[in-house]
Amino acid sequence: MGPIAATIHCLKTPFTWKGRASPSEYWWFTLAMMLIQVAALLPLTLPFIRAGVAYRDAWARAEIVAYNTWSEVVPPAAPDLLGIAQGQQVYWMAFGILMILPLFSHLSVMVRRLHDSGRSGWWYWIILIPIVGPILLLIFLVVPGEVYRNRFGPGRQADLYPRARRGSDMPVVPRDPLAHLQSAEDLRGLRHSRMPGV
């Protein structure tokens, strides 16, 4: 699953806790959400960064003045970070509200990713164990999923088979020799046909 398809699929299913999610679906969605959050938070954090840089420059100027005049350093006024935050209050609230849906989408795809590796979604709460919990959860999310069907849904058996040489993206699946049998009589006939001397 590609990045755009994974992002759209996960945003459409924020409360789908059943089923499985492939590694590509989970990691593409996680990357997309990280990039969106950085892009959304950058304009909100720039005024704080500018205020910090201006304060650092003012402090450096005050030290230079004190050095040149052989006097004590007169500290500059601290930046009004609270005023900056209050001026952006509406934007921070909008950001928080807009991040609710992606938060649930990320939780649900994480649960489905745990399902893909054969674990219950309740394993998410291992993150509450300090230091060890986040590392274990990361390991659970990184390990490859179970290829075959597990208790959470069908697997990805088709990925095991090589692609067709015609250039098709459909996997080459071997035929099931028993697929055409419809009844017990057909199965008995096949068994007798394969037994020599009967």
N, C-alpha and C positions, 0 to 999 in steps of 0.2 A: 504494500500500500504506500502510495506516495505522500508527500507532505501535505498537499492541499486536500487530497481525498481523506487523509487521516484526520486533519483538523476539522473539516466539515462533518465527517461522520461522528466524531466525538462531541462536537458542539450540538449536533442534532439529538444525541442520546445521553443527556446529562444524568438521567436517573435510571439507566439500564445497568443493573447490577448483575444480571445473569449473563451467561455466555462467556466467550473467551476473546481476548485481544492479542493480536500478534505483536512481537517485539517492535516491528516497524511502526505499527499503529501507535503504540504507546510512546516510543521515543520521538517520532515526528511530531506528535501532538505536544509533548513536553517541550521540545525545542521551539515550536511555534508560540506556545504560551509564554515562554521565557522572553522571546524576542518582542512579543506584543507588550509585555509588562515593562521591559526596559524602555521601549519606545514611548509608552504612556507615562512612565515615571520621570523620564529625562527632563521634560519641560517643567515638571513640578519641583524637581530638586535643583534646577539651575539657579534660582534666586538664593537658595541656601549656600550653594557653592560660591556664588559671586560675593555674598556677604562675608563668608569665611576668608576668601582671598583678599577682599578689601580690608578686613580686620588685620590679617597678617601683614599686609603692606603698610598699614598705618602704624602697627607696632614696630616694624623695621624702621620707618621714618622717625618715630619717637626715639628709638635707640641711637640712631645717627645724630639726631639733634642733641641728645644727652651726652653723647661722646664728644661732639664738637664743642659743647658749652661747658663741659666738666660739671654737669649737674645730674640730678637723679632722673631716671626715666619716668616720664609722665604717661601712664597707660592710656591708650585711646579708649573711647567709649565702645563698649561691647555691642555687637550687632543685635538688632531687634529681631531675633528669630521668631519670637512669639507673634510679633506683628506680621511677619511674612506668612507664618502658618495661618493666622486668622484671615489674612487676605486671600488665601487659597482654600479656605474651608469648603466652599462649594465644589471646587474641582476635586478635592480629596474625597468628599462624600460621593460624588459622581463616579470616581474611580472605584471606590469600595462597592458601590451598587453594581457597576458594570462587571466587576470581577466575581460576582456570586455565581453566575451561570458557568463560567470557565472553571471555577473552583470545584463545583459538583461534577462537571465533565471530567476533570482530572482525577477526582476521587473514584469515579465510576470506571474509567479506563484503567486505573491502577488496580482496582479490584478484579477487573476482567483479565488483566495481565497476570495477576497472581493465580487466577483460575487456569490460565493457559499453562502454568508450570505445575498444576495439580494441587495447588494450595487454596485453602479457603480465603475469602476476602478479609476475614477477621485477623489474618496475619498482619494486616496493616498496622494494628495497634502495637506491634513490636517496636514501633518507632518511639514509643514512650520510655523505653529502657535507655538510659543515658549511654552515649558513646557506642555501645554495641548494637543497639536497636536500629539506628539509621544505617549502619554498615550492613547488617543482616538483611534489612529491607532492600537495600541497593543490590545486594547479591541475588536476592529472590527475583528482582526485576530484570536483572541482566542475564540470568541463566536462560538457555533456550527452552522454549515451551515443549510440552509433550506433543509428539507428531500425531499420534493416534488419538482416537476418541478417549476422553476421560469423563468423569462424572459431571463436568460442567458444559460439555458440548462436543461437537465433532472436531476432529483434528485436521491437519493439513497434509494428508497422505499424498496428495497430488504433487507436492513440492519434491517428493523423493524421486519421482520418475523423470527421466531426461526429456528435454523439449524435442518436439518433432523437427526433423531436418528440413521440412518444407518452409520453415520460417514462422510457423504458427506459434502463437503463445499458449496454445492449449497443450496440457501435458499428455504424454503418451501413457495411457493406462492399459495394463495387460487385461485381456479378456478373461472373464470368469468362466471356466469350462462348464460350470453347473448352472449358469444363469438361465439357460433355455429349459431346464427341467421344471415342470409345473406340478407334478404329483408324485406320490410314492411309487406308482407303477413305472413312471419314467425313470426314477432312481434305481428301481430293481432291474429294469431293462438295461441300464448302463452298467450296473454291477455284473450282470450275467454276460454282457458283451465283452467284458474285460477279463473274465475268468476262463482260461483255456479248458477245454474238455467238458464243459457243462452244457 
